[in-house]
Amino acid sequence: MAGSVESTDVAARDDAHLRSLGIKPELARTLGFLSVFAVAFSYISVSTGTFTNQAVAFGVGGPAVFWAWPLVILGQTFVALNFAELASHFPVAGSIYQWSKRLSNKTLGWFTGWIYFWAGVITVTAVAVTVPLVLSTIPQTAFVLSDPSPVPGLDMQSFIGLVALVTTTVINILGVRLLAIINNIGVAAEILGMLVFALILLFFANHQPPSILFDTSYTANLGNGYLPIFLVGMFMALFVVYGFDTAGTFGEETVDASRQAPRGVLSAIWLSGLVGAIFLLAVTLSFKDVGAAVKSGQAFGFPIADTIKGNLTFSFGSFTLGDLYLIVILIAVYVCTLAIQGATVRLMFSMGRDGRLPWGRTWGHVNHTFKTPAYASIAVGILAAIPLVVTGAGSAVVLAIAATGTIYLSYFLCNLGVLAARARGWPHKGAWFSLGAWGTILNILALIWGGAMIINIGIWTSSTFGDFGSDLRNTWSNPFINTFLKVGGKLLDQLPAIPVFETFVGVVVIVGAIYYIASRQTAHDDVVEFDPATGEALIG
């Protein structure tokens, strides 16, 4: 009874904090630390990323590309530390949109949110179509992704991706507690599964010496020197390690949010980093034929799944341990879709609540029965489904390359606004998590890291950028839109040869600027006046 009363008191304090920020508490506040950590961990989803992106990374960079993982974890830690402090001050739906708006100005805040929203939508699409990709590799359910589906005009990959989106949309509508329960089960299976498989590989399937981690010979023919090759292979790790701010965007639904949200941010990235490093180490050392694994990655195969299935052949019934790994991956990919959609829904809800999106405050409406932003959930589900219907699953996956770069851009914009606020003296008020005197230094490091990675993602041809723009980039990290974009199954090769990252950013920014000016967003007032130096609402 005492614990229940204490929890109620903490929730009341959280709601008072929201009101002081000019926000009316409407969402159900039921999440604890484990749930808010799990949803951020699911967004990152080491299992999803290693199954697809790190498999490609082996094809680009060979075994030495392993070192990209700890490097990306370190760089993203600079960003995560800043976001943890922000989540402690502002544990509100919309995370970086709200943080940018409150610490810089309405225009930067709006564009940060607008860019992040569309990146989130495309990422939901890309992960949803990974569900059938994994499903097709399980022997007991094997099917051909390009086969016709029950829906005319859609192949099986697009169809099953749509089914996944429908179910995740329903779960997002029915309540955050249901989302958390499913997500927690998925995360437990993912962490336990990856660690167990990694340890089995390390102890019983160790076929390579540790020195293989420094061997750059397998892909030496792909570029002039290993650095450009490594930078392209590094993109595959960049594609995985983001979304930790999700722990903050679920802040309005978290008990003791100012403490649990920053803990969730940091725990998600650090545990993901640890689990991923152990798993990738075990996988790299388990390759019986490294050259064959590299060739498989170059052919968009599944060298990680292949080595696990090839080494873990112990069977129970019709399943082997390798098949069990694929089932763990399937669960992880599904809950990753669920988590990313949930985070994108809350961003749309937050911007809609402020009247900052088309169709006014519709997206900021909370369903009184489920205490969820139901309209925003439906909208994100529909928007994420459109690329599957229009461009097909293959093009949608490549569009996610651009979405990844755009997320790094939105993180950069947010950190830019935070640095400006620090220069004005923020934070004047304390919070549970504080960087103290290290705040400005870590903020600058986050900007340097983020800026360098945006450049790395944005580079394309060798004729433009020399060795750092190796032809690998045209295939792997920033392909031209006329080489992959399809409508109705027809390649749009008549389009100009523009890199997908720059195209996506340009379209989103230009359309956003037109809407921003036409709708007179600059004339909108914020919900509450706040101190421009601290970003905190004034409490009378």
GIKA-V321721 format. One record per residue. N is the residue number from 1. PSI is psi in degrees with one decimal (* if undefined). OMEGA is omega in whole degrees, 0 to 359 (NA if undefined). BURIAL is 1 if it has 24 or more other ideal C-beta (glycine too) atoms within 12 Angstrom, else 0. Layout:
N&PSI&OMEGA&BURIAL / N&PSI&OMEGA&BURIAL
This chain:
1&-42.5&181&0 / 2&-40.2&179&0 / 3&-37.8&180&0 / 4&-40.9&179&0 / 5&-43.1&180&0 / 6&-42.7&179&0 / 7&-39.5&178&0 / 8&-41.3&179&0 / 9&-41.3&179&0 / 10&-43.6&179&1 / 11&-38.4&178&1 / 12&-39.1&177&0 / 13&-39.8&177&0 / 14&-43.5&180&1 / 15&-36.6&177&1 / 16&-37.7&177&0 / 17&-43.5&178&1 / 18&-44.7&180&1 / 19&-35.4&179&0 / 20&-21.4&177&1 / 21&5.7&178&1 / 22&20.9&183&1 / 23&130.7&177&1 / 24&121.3&179&0 / 25&119.8&180&1 / 26&-27.4&183&1 / 27&154.0&181&1 / 28&121.7&182&1 / 29&93.2&185&1 / 30&-8.3&186&1 / 31&141.7&172&1 / 32&-171.4&184&1 / 33&-47.1&184&1 / 34&-39.7&181&1 / 35&-41.8&182&1 / 36&-32.3&173&1 / 37&-45.0&185&1 / 38&-38.3&182&1 / 39&-33.8&176&1 / 40&-39.2&177&1 / 41&-39.7&179&1 / 42&-35.6&178&1 / 43&-46.3&178&1 / 44&-51.7&175&1 / 45&81.6&178&1 / 46&-40.1&181&1 / 47&-46.7&180&1 / 48&-46.7&183&1 / 49&-41.3&182&1 / 50&-34.3&181&1 / 51&-39.6&185&1 / 52&-63.4&190&1 / 53&-44.7&180&1 / 54&-26.5&174&1 / 55&-42.3&177&1 / 56&-36.7&180&1 / 57&-37.7&177&1 / 58&-37.7&179&1 / 59&-31.5&181&1 / 60&-49.8&190&1 / 61&-3.8&182&1 / 62&-168.3&185&1 / 63&-27.0&182&1 / 64&-12.9&178&1 / 65&-10.4&174&1 / 66&-38.3&186&1 / 67&-13.5&176&1 / 68&-32.2&183&1 / 69&-56.5&179&1 / 70&-31.2&179&1 / 71&-43.8&179&1 / 72&-38.8&177&1 / 73&-43.7&179&1 / 74&-48.8&181&0 / 75&-42.3&180&1 / 76&-20.2&175&1 / 77&-36.3&176&1 / 78&-42.7&179&1 / 79&-44.2&184&1 / 80&-37.0&179&1 / 81&-41.8&176&1 / 82&-41.6&180&1 / 83&-31.4&177&1 / 84&-40.9&178&1 / 85&-40.6&178&1 / 86&-40.8&180&1 / 87&-29.3&178&1 / 88&-36.1&178&1 / 89&-40.6&186&1 / 90&75.3&178&1 / 91&72.2&187&1 / 92&155.8&177&1 / 93&138.6&180&1 / 94&-9.5&177&1 / 95&-105.9&192&1 / 96&-24.9&174&1 / 97&-49.8&180&1 / 98&-41.5&181&1 / 99&-44.4&180&1 / 100&-43.3&182&1 / 101&-41.5&185&1 / 102&-26.2&185&1 / 103&-14.4&180&1 / 104&-92.2&176&1 / 105&169.5&186&1 / 106&-36.4&183&1 / 107&-49.8&178&0 / 108&-41.2&179&1 / 109&-42.7&182&1 / 110&-47.2&182&1 / 111&-33.8&175&1 / 112&-47.1&179&1 / 113&-42.7&181&1 / 114&-46.6&180&1 / 115&-44.2&182&1 / 116&-35.7&181&1 / 117&-50.3&183&1 / 118&-33.0&174&1 / 119&-40.6&179&1 / 120&-41.7&180&1 / 121&-47.6&181&1 / 122&-33.5&178&1 / 123&-39.1&175&1 / 124&-45.2&179&1 / 125&-48.6&184&1 / 126&-40.0&181&1 / 127&-35.2&178&1 / 128&-38.7&180&1 / 129&-7.3&173&1 / 130&-23.0&177&1 / 131&-54.3&178&1 / 132&-28.3&178&1 / 133&-45.9&178&1 / 134&-43.5&182&1 / 135&-35.5&183&1 / 136&-17.3&181&1 / 137&-9.8&178&1 / 138&119.4&186&1 / 139&-38.0&184&0 / 140&-17.1&181&0 / 141&18.8&187&0 / 142&135.6&176&0 / 143&168.6&181&0 / 144&124.2&184&0 / 145&-31.5&184&1 / 146&-0.8&178&0 / 147&151.4&176&0 / 148&147.3&180&0 / 149&175.5&176&1 / 150&-18.8&179&0 / 151&119.3&181&0 / 152&135.4&178&0 / 153&-9.6&180&0 / 154&136.6&173&1 / 155&175.1&185&1 / 156&-34.8&180&1 / 157&-45.2&179&1 / 158&-39.9&182&1 / 159&-49.4&181&1 / 160&-33.5&174&1 / 161&-40.4&177&1 / 162&-40.0&178&1 / 163&-42.5&178&1 / 164&-42.2&180&1 / 165&-40.3&179&1 / 166&-45.1&182&1 / 167&-40.6&179&1 / 168&-33.1&177&1 / 169&-44.1&179&1 / 170&-43.9&180&0 / 171&-41.8&179&1 / 172&-31.8&179&1 / 173&-40.4&189&1 / 174&-17.9&175&1 / 175&146.3&183&1 / 176&-25.8&180&1 / 177&-41.2&176&1 / 178&-44.4&177&1 / 179&-45.3&183&1 / 180&-41.7&181&1 / 181&-48.8&180&0 / 182&-42.2&181&1 / 183&-42.3&180&1 / 184&-42.4&178&1 / 185&-43.2&180&1 / 186&-42.1&180&1 / 187&-41.3&178&1 / 188&-43.9&178&1 / 189&-39.5&182&1 / 190&-50.5&182&1 / 191&-49.5&181&1 / 192&-45.3&181&0 / 193&-48.1&183&1 / 194&-41.6&180&1 / 195&-41.6&180&1 / 196&-48.0&180&1 / 197&-39.1&179&1 / 198&-45.4&181&1 / 199&-39.7&178&0 / 200&-43.3&179&1 / 201&-42.9&182&1 / 202&-39.2&185&1 / 203&-31.3&189&0 / 204&-5.7&182&0 / 205&45.8&182&1 / 206&99.3&186&0 / 207&-5.4&184&0 / 208&148.7&175&1 / 209&156.1&178&0 / 210&-24.9&181&0 / 211&-18.3&180&0 / 212&-23.8&181&1 / 213&-11.6&180&1 / 214&8.9&183&0 / 215&114.2&181&1 / 216&7.6&188&1 / 217&-24.8&189&0 / 218&-23.9&180&1 / 219&21.7&183&1 / 220&-26.0&182&0 / 221&-4.2&185&0 / 222&-12.6&182&1 / 223&172.5&179&1 / 224&88.8&185&0 / 225&157.6&186&0 / 226&-24.1&184&1 / 227&-49.9&178&0 / 228&-37.3&179&1 / 229&-44.0&180&1 / 230&-39.8&182&1 / 231&-34.6&176&1 / 232&-45.9&177&1 / 233&-30.4&180&1 / 234&-27.6&180&1 / 235&-31.1&182&1 / 236&-33.4&174&1 / 237&-37.5&177&1 / 238&-33.4&182&1 / 239&-20.3&185&1 / 240&-44.5&195&1 / 241&77.1&170&1 / 242&172.2&181&1 / 243&2.1&179&1 / 244&-20.1&176&1 / 245&-9.7&178&1 / 246&-32.5&177&1 / 247&-29.4&177&1 / 248&-35.7&184&1 / 249&-17.8&173&1 / 250&15.5&184&1 / 251&-34.5&181&1 / 252&-10.9&180&1 / 253&12.5&184&1 / 254&135.4&175&1 / 255&134.1&184&1 / 256&49.3&191&1 / 257&-37.4&183&1 / 258&-22.4&178&1 / 259&-43.0&187&1 / 260&-32.5&180&1 / 261&-50.9&177&1 / 262&-35.1&176&1 / 263&-39.0&178&1 / 264&-41.6&179&1 / 265&-53.0&186&1 / 266&-39.2&179&1 / 267&-37.9&182&1 / 268&-47.1&183&1 / 269&-37.6&183&1 / 270&-39.6&177&1 / 271&-37.2&175&1 / 272&-42.6&179&1 / 273&-43.4&181&1 / 274&-50.1&180&0 / 275&-43.8&180&1 / 276&-41.7&181&1 / 277&-44.9&179&1 / 278&-44.1&182&1 / 279&-47.0&182&1 / 280&-35.3&175&1 / 281&-49.4&181&1 / 282&-42.6&181&1 / 283&-45.9&182&1 / 284&-42.4&180&1 / 285&-14.9&183&1 / 286&-10.0&181&1 / 287&124.5&175&1 / 288&-34.4&180&0 / 289&99.2&184&0 / 290&-39.7&180&1 / 291&-40.5&179&0 / 292&-37.0&178&0 / 293&-40.2&178&1 / 294&-44.5&179&1 / 295&-37.8&178&0 / 296&-42.1&178&1 / 297&-38.7&179&1 / 298&-25.7&179&1 / 299&16.4&181&0 / 300&36.6&176&0 / 301&-160.4&183&0 / 302&69.4&183&1 / 303&-31.4&179&1 / 304&-48.4&178&1 / 305&-37.2&181&1 / 306&-44.6&182&1 / 307&-34.2&178&1 / 308&-44.1&179&1 / 309&-35.4&181&1 / 310&-29.3&181&1 / 311&-32.1&183&1 / 312&76.0&186&1 / 313&-0.1&178&0 / 314&131.7&186&0 / 315&151.8&171&0 / 316&107.9&188&0 / 317&-134.3&180&0 / 318&-0.9&182&0 / 319&143.0&170&0 / 320&170.5&175&0 / 321&-34.1&177&1 / 322&-38.7&177&1 / 323&-37.3&179&1 / 324&-37.4&176&1 / 325&-43.8&180&1 / 326&-35.0&177&1 / 327&-40.0&176&1 / 328&-42.6&179&1 / 329&-41.8&180&1 / 330&-44.9&178&1 / 331&-44.6&182&1 / 332&-41.8&181&1 / 333&-40.1&180&1 / 334&-46.9&181&1 / 335&-24.2&173&1 / 336&-44.8&175&1 / 337&-44.9&181&1 / 338&-44.3&183&1 / 339&-44.6&180&1 / 340&-40.3&177&1 / 341&-42.3&179&1 / 342&-41.9&179&1 / 343&-41.4&180&1 / 344&-36.1&176&1 / 345&-44.4&183&1 / 346&-27.9&173&1 / 347&-44.8&178&1 / 348&-41.4&178&1 / 349&-44.8&183&1 / 350&-45.1&179&1 / 351&-37.5&178&1 / 352&-39.7&179&1 / 353&-32.8&178&1 / 354&-0.6&182&1 / 355&30.9&187&1 / 356&7.8&180&1 / 357&161.0&175&1 / 358&149.6&183&0 / 359&33.9&167&0 / 360&-132.8&188&0 / 361&15.1&178&0 / 362&-43.3&185&0 / 363&-13.9&178&1 / 364&6.0&180&1 / 365&137.7&178&1 / 366&125.6&177&1 / 367&126.2&186&1 / 368&-24.5&180&0 / 369&-48.6&185&0 / 370&-11.4&182&1 / 371&40.5&179&1 / 372&156.7&174&1 / 373&77.6&189&1 / 374&-43.7&181&1 / 375&-40.2&178&1 / 376&-36.5&178&1 / 377&-45.0&179&1 / 378&-42.4&182&1 / 379&-44.5&180&1 / 380&-39.9&177&1 / 381&-43.6&180&1 / 382&-44.8&181&1 / 383&-38.9&179&1 / 384&-26.0&181&1 / 385&-26.1&185&1 / 386&-47.6&179&1 / 387&-32.5&179&1 / 388&-38.5&182&1 / 389&-40.0&186&1 / 390&-51.9&187&1 / 391&-19.7&185&1 / 392&163.8&186&1 / 393&-40.6&183&1 / 394&-48.7&179&1 / 395&-35.6&180&1 / 396&-38.5&179&1 / 397&-42.0&180&1 / 398&-34.9&176&1 / 399&-28.6&179&1 / 400&-23.7&174&1 / 401&-46.3&179&1 / 402&-38.0&180&1 / 403&-38.8&178&1 / 404&-48.9&178&1 / 405&-35.8&181&1 / 406&-33.5&176&1 / 407&-41.7&177&1 / 408&-35.4&177&1 / 409&-43.5&180&1 / 410&-37.2&175&1 / 411&-42.3&180&1 / 412&-45.4&180&1 / 413&-41.6&178&1 / 414&-47.7&180&1 / 415&-29.8&176&1 / 416&-44.6&177&1 / 417&-37.1&179&1 / 418&-41.3&179&1 / 419&-40.5&177&1 / 420&-39.3&178&1 / 421&-38.7&178&1 / 422&-36.4&179&1 / 423&-25.6&178&0 / 424&2.6&175&0 / 425&1.0&178&0 / 426&142.6&356&1 / 427&135.8&174&1 / 428&-26.0&181&0 / 429&146.0&181&1 / 430&162.7&174&0 / 431&171.4&183&1 / 432&-40.6&178&1 / 433&124.9&182&1 / 434&138.2&176&1 / 435&-11.3&178&1 / 436&-135.7&182&0 / 437&-16.3&180&0 / 438&-7.0&186&0 / 439&-52.1&183&1 / 440&-40.8&180&1 / 441&-48.2&180&0 / 442&-32.2&177&1 / 443&-45.2&179&1 / 444&-41.7&178&0 / 445&-39.0&177&1 / 446&-39.0&179&1 / 447&-41.1&178&1 / 448&-47.3&179&0 / 449&-50.0&182&1 / 450&-42.4&179&1 / 451&-42.0&179&1 / 452&-38.6&181&1 / 453&-33.3&175&1 / 454&-42.2&176&1 / 455&-44.3&180&1 / 456&-41.5&180&1 / 457&-35.3&186&1 / 458&-16.0&180&1 / 459&145.4&175&1 / 460&-98.0&196&1 / 461&155.4&180&1 / 462&-33.3&181&0 / 463&-24.8&180&0 / 464&-42.3&188&0 / 465&9.9&180&1 / 466&-146.6&185&0 / 467&-29.9&183&1 / 468&-6.8&176&1 / 469&44.5&181&1 / 470&155.4&180&1 / 471&-14.9&175&1 / 472&-34.4&185&1 / 473&-30.9&179&1 / 474&-22.4&181&1 / 475&-39.7&193&1 / 476&-50.4&192&1 / 477&-21.6&180&1 / 478&64.4&183&1 / 479&160.9&178&1 / 480&145.1&186&1 / 481&-27.0&182&1 / 482&1.8&180&0 / 483&-9.2&183&1 / 484&-23.9&188&1 / 485&125.7&182&1 / 486&151.7&170&1 / 487&121.8&183&0 / 488&29.8&179&0 / 489&-2.2&181&0 / 490&125.3&180&0 / 491&129.7&180&0 / 492&64.1&185&0 / 493&-5.8&176&0 / 494&-7.1&177&0 / 495&155.3&178&0 / 496&154.2&181&0 / 497&80.0&180&0 / 498&134.5&179&1 / 499&145.0&186&1 / 500&-35.9&180&1 / 501&-50.6&180&1 / 502&-36.5&178&1 / 503&-47.7&182&1 / 504&-47.8&179&1 / 505&-44.7&181&1 / 506&-46.0&180&0 / 507&-47.4&182&0 / 508&-44.1&182&1 / 509&-43.5&182&1 / 510&-48.1&177&0 / 511&-41.7&179&0 / 512&-41.2&180&1 / 513&-40.4&179&0 / 514&-47.1&180&0 / 515&-41.5&183&0 / 516&-42.7&181&1 / 517&-46.0&184&0 / 518&-34.3&182&0 / 519&3.6&178&0 / 520&47.7&178&0 / 521&-30.1&181&1 / 522&-19.6&181&0 / 523&-8.8&182&0 / 524&139.2&176&0 / 525&147.4&173&0 / 526&162.6&184&1 / 527&-34.0&185&1 / 528&146.2&174&0 / 529&139.8&179&0 / 530&158.9&182&1 / 531&117.4&183&0 / 532&-20.0&180&1 / 533&-33.3&184&0 / 534&-23.3&184&1 / 535&-1.2&180&1 / 536&144.2&177&1 / 537&146.7&177&1 / 538&126.7&181&0 / 539&117.4&184&0 / 540&*&NA&0
